[in-house]
Every structure is written in structure tokens, then in C-alpha cells.
Amino acid sequence: MQITDTIADLLTRIRNANSAKHDSVEVPASNMKKAICQILVDEGYVKNFTVTEDGKQGMIKIALKYGEGKTPVIKGLRRVSKPGLRIYSGAEELPKVMKGLGIAIVSTSKGVMTDREARRQNIGGEVLAFIW
């Protein structure tokens, strides 16, 4: 089966594994997904991720993070810009997720980064997802 929105697939797999209290989740690899996973690690939403090469596409294994009593660190994930409706935002109009408690992942001309980093560098781009 061909997946048209690979980023939404990544977010859905993380959301499902989180609600099922799995320790880790595997997704097919791509450079965009690796960049998103790196942001999730840097912001403290997941423990870490590893990329295994299999000669074809490769797989990303994401180790999920839980708090006290196995409560998920990631409360919610939402895809913003979809293939059918792209959402772009300038540096001044970048959205604040839950009044600054969450992050927005933005694809800019200088790479994939959080909304805070994009505001700091004064560049806009495509708003990929909200995570809180």
C-alpha cells in the first residue's frame, strides 16, 4: 500500500504506540522523519532514535518516553500542513502551541526546526505539526 502522507503516518504510529504504552515504535526512514525525530529527542518528547539500514529504505526505531506511572510524555500530536492543504507561515505569524507549552515543527529553507528556533532566526516556512 502506498502512503501519501508519510509525516502523518509517523505521527499516527507514535500516537498509537504511546496510547498502547509500547516501549518503542518502528517507522520507515526518510531524511524528513529523521529531522523530526531529532527535534523530538532535543525537546525531550522521546528518549532516542536509531536508524537501521536494510539496503532499501531503512527503519527508524523510536524509544518512547514515559513519566511517573507510565504516563506518556507526549500528550498530543497534530498534523497541520497536509498534502491537500499546505500551511505556510512567516516568522512573525508562527503559531504558539498551547501558549508556548508545546512546539510547532516547521520546515524552513534552513532545515526542519521548532517554532522557537525559526522565530529566533527570523525565518518562516511550512508548519508541519504541533506536539504538546
Sequence and secondary structure as in RCSB ss.txt:
>XXXX:A:sequence
MQITDTIADLLTRIRNANSAKHDSVEVPASNMKKAICQILVDEGYVKNFTVTEDGKQGMIKIALKYGEGKTPVIK
GLRRVSKPGLRIYSGAEELPKVMKGLGIAIVSTSKGVMTDREARRQNIGGEVLAFIW
>XXXX:A:secstr
   S HHHHHHHHHHHHHHTT SEEEEE  HHHHHHHHHHHHTTSEEEEEEE  SSS EEEEEE B GGG BS  
 EEE SBTTB  EE STT   GGGGTSEEEEEETTEEEEHHHHHHHT  EEEEEEE 
